[in-house]
Structures are given as structure tokens and as C-alpha cells.
Amino acid sequence: MTVADHKTVLYRSVDGSWGAEIPAVPGCYALTATRETALTELGKVFAMIAAEYREKGLTLPADSTEIPHAWRDRARILVKFKGREAS
């Protein structure tokens, strides 16, 4: 399994830093100053965790993460941001 086999959650913290995580893999997250470095660091963390799982003869957890309303909610937020209320 690779990073591409798992959903990545990316978010901006109140202090302006960025977080990236793969919820299906315990401990697989990165917190950095920029979005790009968060994603880069996440890839490195994932590789370290995957190597540890391989060394122990374990399989990484399958991704069962669901983000059911992400696109609809994102569209609603963008419309609000532009000064219009979404229906």
C-alpha cells in the first residue's frame, strides 16, 4: 500500500499552521508551517510507518475513511465566501 491508497485530510489550524493526516493509519500525521511541507512530511511519516509494519510482518490498515459531504460543504462555503448564501 502507498499514500495514494489512503485518503488524506488536510486542514489549517487557528494559528495558521497546516496539518495533514491519514486517519486510517494510527500516528500518521504532520503539522508544519505550510500546506506543501505538511503533505511532504506526511509522505515521509507514512513511509516510516509502512516500513515499521513491514519489519513486523504486518499489513497497513485498509482505508475506510468516509468524507460524505465534503464537496457539497465546500461548495456551500465557497458561495458564502463570495457573499451569497447557498441553498
C-alpha positions as CSV (number, residue, x, y, z in Angstrom):
1,M,0.0,0.0,0.0
2,T,1.1,3.6,-0.7
3,V,-0.1,7.0,0.4
4,A,-2.2,7.1,-2.8
5,D,-4.2,4.1,-1.4
6,H,-5.4,6.2,1.6
7,K,-7.4,9.4,2.0
8,T,-5.5,12.4,3.3
9,V,-7.2,15.0,5.4
10,L,-5.6,18.5,5.2
11,Y,-6.6,21.3,7.4
12,R,-5.4,24.7,8.6
13,S,-5.1,25.4,12.3
14,V,-6.2,28.5,14.1
15,D,-2.5,29.6,14.4
16,G,-2.1,29.4,10.6
17,S,-0.1,26.2,10.6
18,W,-1.1,23.2,8.4
19,G,-2.0,19.7,9.4
20,A,-2.1,16.6,7.2
21,E,-3.1,13.2,8.3
22,I,-4.1,9.8,7.1
23,P,-6.9,8.8,9.5
24,A,-6.7,5.1,8.7
25,V,-3.1,4.8,9.8
26,P,-2.6,5.5,13.5
27,G,0.1,8.1,14.2
28,C,0.3,9.2,10.5
29,Y,0.1,13.0,10.6
30,A,2.3,16.0,10.1
31,L,2.0,19.6,11.4
32,T,4.0,22.3,9.6
33,A,4.0,25.9,8.6
34,T,2.8,25.4,5.0
35,R,0.4,23.2,3.2
36,E,3.2,21.9,0.9
37,T,5.5,20.9,3.7
38,A,2.7,19.2,5.6
39,L,2.0,17.0,2.6
40,T,5.7,16.3,2.0
41,E,6.2,15.4,5.7
42,L,3.1,13.3,5.7
43,G,4.6,11.2,2.9
44,K,7.8,10.7,4.9
45,V,5.9,9.7,8.0
46,F,3.8,7.3,6.0
47,A,6.9,5.7,4.6
48,M,8.4,5.3,8.1
49,I,5.2,3.7,9.4
50,A,4.9,1.4,6.4
51,A,8.5,0.3,6.9
52,E,7.8,-0.5,10.5
53,Y,4.7,-2.5,9.6
54,R,6.7,-4.5,7.0
55,E,9.5,-5.2,9.5
56,K,6.9,-6.6,11.9
57,G,5.2,-8.6,9.2
58,L,2.0,-6.6,9.5
59,T,-0.3,-5.1,6.9
60,L,-1.2,-1.5,7.0
61,P,-4.8,-0.9,7.9
62,A,-7.2,-0.6,4.9
63,D,-8.7,2.9,4.4
64,S,-12.3,3.0,5.4
65,T,-12.4,6.8,5.9
66,E,-15.6,8.5,4.7
67,I,-16.0,12.2,3.9
68,P,-19.7,12.1,2.9
69,H,-20.4,15.8,2.4
70,A,-17.0,17.3,1.6
71,W,-17.8,18.5,-1.9
72,R,-21.3,19.8,-1.0
73,D,-20.0,21.6,2.1
74,R,-17.0,23.0,0.2
75,A,-19.3,24.5,-2.4
76,R,-21.5,26.0,0.3
77,I,-18.5,27.6,2.0
78,L,-17.2,29.0,-1.3
79,V,-20.6,30.5,-2.1
80,K,-20.8,32.1,1.4
81,F,-17.3,33.4,0.9
82,K,-18.3,35.2,-2.3
83,G,-21.1,36.9,-0.3
84,R,-24.0,34.7,-1.4
85,E,-26.0,32.3,0.7
86,A,-26.1,28.7,-0.6
87,S,-29.4,26.8,-0.8
